[in-house]
Amino acid sequence: MPESSSPASTAADSTTSPAESTTTASTSSSTPAEAAAPKRSRRGRPGYDRETLINRATEVFVSRGYDGTSMDTVARELGITKSAIYHHVTSKEELLHLAISRGIRALDSAVETESLRENVSALERLRLAVRASVVILIEYHHSVTLLLRVRGNSALEREALEARRKIDAKVRALVEAAIAEGGLRSDFTPGLITRLLFGMVNSITEWYRPSYPVDPDTIAEAVTTMAFHGLEA
C-alpha cells in the first residue's frame, strides 16, 4: 500500500526550485520503449490463511494417512515452509484436531437438530437425521473421512472416537423411539439398525468425489430411500 506523505516531506517539496522540478521530471519520465515494456512482478512465497491451511492439510492427511504424514510432508505438499504452518498451529496434533473438529461439530449439530424436531414422528426424525448426515458428510468430505479413520492412537483420537459414539447414541435413541412407536420393525435390534444406517452413510467417503455427477441432495434422498425401504413396519 502506498504510504502517505508526511508534513515534513510535503514542506520540503514546496521549497523545490523550478529548475530542480524540471530536472526531476525529466529524469523520472519513461521513454516510450520503457513504458511499453511489461512490468515484471515479484514472486512472493505462497501463503494460506488459517482456514485454507486446515482444508489443504486435511486433504493431505486423507490422501497420505495421518500417522505417515510429517509436517515436512504437509509443507512440501502445500508449497510452503514449516514456519508458515507454525504461524497458524503449534503442532501436527493441533492440525488434526482442527481438521476433524469441523466434521464432528457439523454432524453432531445436524443430528441434534433433527432429534429435537417437534410434532414429527420418531421415524421421520430418524429419516431426517440420516439425510442431514449424508449432506454434511459430502460438504465436509475430507474432515469426516479423517474422523472415520482415527483409531484411538492418542488422547486426541480417543476424544474423537468418543464424540463419534455420542453421535451414534443419538441416532440409536431415534431408532429405539421409532421402534417403540411402531414406525420400524422390531425384529432387528436398535444397535444393528444403527450400525447398518451409519455403514451406508459412511461408505460414501470411499467413493464420493467433488466431480461425482450427482448432486448432494439427490445422493441424500437415494440413501434415505434405500435405507428405510423394508425397515418400515
N, C-alpha and C positions, 0 to 999 in steps of 0.2 A: 504494500500500500504506500503511495507517495506520502512523504512527510510534509506537513505544513511548514511554511517559512516562519521563523521566529522573528519577533520585533527587531532584534539586533541585526539580523541578516537583511531585513527589509530596509532598515535605516541605511545600512551600508550600500545597498543597491541604489538608493536615491541619490547618493553622492557621486555616482559614476559619471565621468565626463562624457560629452557627446562623442569624442574621439574614441574613448575606451569602449563605449557602447557599440560603435561601428566595428571596431576590431573584434569584439566578442561575437557579434552577429555574423561576421564574415567567416570566423574560424569554426563556428558551431553549425553553419549551414551545410547540408549534404549536397553532393553532386548528384545529377540525375542517375548515374550508374549506381551510386551508393543507395539512393532512395529505392531503386528498382530491385536491389539485391534482397533475397529473402532473409529474414532475421532468423538466426539460429537460436532455438530455445534451449535453455539449460536443462539437462537431465537431472531430475531430482530422485531421491530414494523413495520408492513406493511406500505408502503408509496406509494404515487402516484405522478407522475409528473402532471403538470397543465392540460394538455390535457386529460389525463386519468381521472383525478378528475372530469373534466367537463362532460365527457362522462358518467361516472358512476352516477354522481349526476343527470344528465338528465334522466337516466333510473329510478332513484328513484322518481323523481318528476312526471314522467309519470305514474308509477305504483301506487303511493300513492296520487297523486294530489298535486300541488304546495302549495296551501293555507293550506292544512292539514299536511304538512311536515315541521318539525322543523329541525334546524341544528343538534340537538341531534340525530334525526332520521337518517339524512343523514350520520352522523359519525358512528352510530351504524350499518347501512346497509353496509357501506364501510369497517367496521372493523378498523377504525382509530379514533383518538381523534379529538375533535373540533379544537384544536390548530393546528393540521396538516392541516385542511381545511383552517383556517385563515392564514396559511402561504402563501396561493395562492390567496385568495379572502378576501375582507373586510366584506362581508355580504351575506345573503341569496339572497337578491335582485340582487347583482352583479353576483352571481352564475346563477340566472335566465337569466340575460342579456347575459352572455356569452353562456348559453345553447341555447337560441333561436336565437342569432345573426348569428350563423353559418348557420342555415337553411334559415334565411331571405336573407343573402348575396348570398348564392348559388342559391336560387330561382330567386332572382332579376337579378343576373348576367346571368342566363340561358335564362330567358325571354327577357332580353335586347339584348343579343347576337343574338337571333333568330329574334327579331323585326327589327334589323338593317341589316339583311342579304340582300345583293344586288342581282339583276337580278333573283328574285324569287317572285312569286305572293303572295299577302297578305294571300290567303288561305293556301298556302304551309308554309309560315312563321308562321301562326297560328298553323298549324298542328305540325310543328317542335317545337314550344314553348310548346305546350301541352305535346308532347312526352318527351322533356327535363325535364319538371316539374315532370313527373312521375319518371324518373330516379333519379332526385335529391331527391324527397320525399323518395324513397327507400334507397338511400345512407345515407341521414340524417334523418332517420325514426323517432327517438326519438325527435330530435330537432324540426322537423316540426310538429310532433304530439303535442308537448308542445306549439308551436306557435299557433296552431289552437285552443287550449284550453284556451288561455288567454281571459279575459272578460273585461279588462279595469279597474281593481280594483286599479291600481296605475299609477303614471306618466309613469313608465317604460312599463307597459302593454298597456297603451294608445299609446305610441310610437310604440309598436309592431303592434297594430291594424292599425295605420296609414301606417306603412310600408306594411302591407298586402293590404290595399286599393290601394296603389300606384302600387303594382304588378297587382292587379285586373284591374286597369285603363289601364295598358299597354296591357293586353290581350284584354280588351274591345276595345281598339283602333284598334287592329288587326282584331277583329270581324267586326267592322264598316267598315274598309278598304276592307275586303273580301266581305261584302255585296255590297259595292259601286262598286266593280269590277265585280260583278255578280257571284262570286265564292260560296256564301252562299245564301240560300233562304231568302227573305226579309219579310216573314210573321211572323217571330219571331223577337222580339226586341233584340238589341245587349246586353242589360242588362240581359235578360233571358238566352240567349245563353251562356254568360259568366258565369252565376251562374250554369247552367247545366254542363258546362265543368269542372268548379272547383269542383262542387259537386261530379262528378265522380272521379276526380283525388284525392281529399281529402279523399274520402271514403276508400282509400287504407290504411290509417293509422289505420282503425278499424280492419282490418283483416290480414294485411301483417305481417309476422314474418320472421326472417332470415332463418328459417328452411323450409319456403314455397318452394315446389318442382318445382317452375318455375322461371327462371332467370329474372332479372330486364328488360332486353331488350325485352323479349317476352311479359312481362306484359305491357310495354310501347306501344308496337306495337298493342296489343289487345285493350288497352284503346283508342288509336287514331283511330283504325279501327271502333270500336263501336261508338265512339263519332261523327265521321264525316259521317257515313253511314246514309243517309236520310237528312243530312244538305246541302249537295252539290246541287246547282241549276241544 
